[in-house]
Amino acid sequence: MKMHMIVRRFAGAFILASLLLAHYLSPYWLWFAAFVGFNLLQSSFTNFCPLEIVLKKVGVGRDRGSCGGADPVQVASGK
């Protein structure tokens, strides 16, 4: 799976979880949703995403996609 897809899924899950926690437990959980949103915004400008660093260190998202396709550059060059 591509790294950007993993990051989007984590962000969506975190925002939904924080909204549920804010509704049922405490409105202070909305700060977590704001943090995730701010991090997405800043990463669109700076291309720095802490979640990507963590995922790369644990070895997630290193494959070529869910279909297991080869690198198009290597296929085109015959390697």
N, C-alpha and C positions, 0 to 999 in steps of 0.2 A: 504494500500500500504506500502511496506517496506521502511524504512528510506533511505537506500542506493539508492533506485530507485528515490526517491524524490530529493535527493542531486544531483544525476547525471543529472536529468532533469533540475533542476535549473542551474547547471553549464553549460550545453549545451545551454540553452536559454540565459544565460548571455553572453556567448562567442559569440554566433551568433548575439545578439543585439549589442554588442560592435563592432563587425566587420562591421555591417551595419552603425552604428553611425560613425565609423572611415572613412568609404567610403564616406558617404554623408555629414558629418559635419566637423569633425576634426580628424587628425591622433592621437591626444592625447588620444582618446578613446581606443587605443590599449593597453594603460597602464592598463585599467580595465580588458581586456582579459588576460594580463600577471598576474595580481593579482589573478584572478580566477584560472588560471593554476598553479601558485605557491601554492595557498592554497590547491588545489587538490593533488599536489605533497607532500607537507608537511604532509597532513592528512594521506597519505598512509604510512608514516613512524611513525607518532606520534599518530595516531588514535584520533586526536583532530580536530573537525570540528565546527567552529562557527555557521554555518547554522543549524547543527543538534541541537545545544543548543537553538537557536531561535525557530526552529520548535517544539521542545519538550515543550517549554514554552507556545506556543500558542495552543498546543494540537493536532498538526498534526502528523500523522504517528504512532499513538498508537494502531491501529487495527492489526489484525493478517494476513493481506494480502487482496487482492482484492476479493478472493473467500470466505472469511469469515470462513476459516478453524479453527479448534480448535488446541490448543497447542499439539504437538505430544507426549510430555512427559505425559500430563494429560490423553490423550487417551490411551496410553500404560499402565498407572498405574490404569486405571479404575476410575479416579476421575471425 
